Every structure is written in structure tokens, then in C-alpha cells.
Amino acid sequence: MKDRQLNETTRFSAISKDSVNEARDIILSVTDSLLQKGYNPVNQIVGYILSGDPTYITSFNNARILVRRLERDELLEELVKFYLDNH
């Protein structure tokens, strides 16, 4: 069974278009809040996505509450999609 797992690709189900649009809006809003508070948004968002620790996101403008409305994989999918669409 272990060999089978190493030789096959697991399919990841795409997230709905509405969720992707919401993810984009949340990322932009959280980025703006982080910038306003003087944080590096790339570092903070990466820290949040990798750890799941919401304290990487400022509570200013309810950014922390906003970012927790979505699963981290939804945020990551939107970031990867944006990158691939623009490169």
C-alpha cells in the first residue's frame, strides 16, 4: 500500500469560484491592514498559512477575524492561482 501511495498522484478538489473571489478580497483587505500597521504582509501571511496561528495577522480593521473566515488552503489556492495566471 505504501508503494501505491508514492506512485500515484492525489487529486485536490478545486474550490468554488465564489470562494476564490472571497479569498482574493480577504487577502487584499488583510494585506492593506498589515501595511497600515507597518507589518510586512508577505511574511505575516506566510506565517499564518504555515502555522495556522492567527496572531500573525493584525486585529486592526478586524483583519484577523476576516482571514479566519476561510480555510488556509483556500487562501493558498488563491495565491498560487494568481501567481500562475500572471507568470
MODANOR-V76143 format. One line per field, one symbol per residue. ss: DSSP state (A for helix, B for strand, O for the rest). A space follows every 50 residues. Layout:
ss = ???
This chain:
ss = OAAAAAAOOOOOOOOOAAAAAAAAAAAAAAAAAAAAOOOOAAAAAAAAAA AOOAAAOOOAAAAAAAAOOOOAAAAAAAAAAAAAAOO
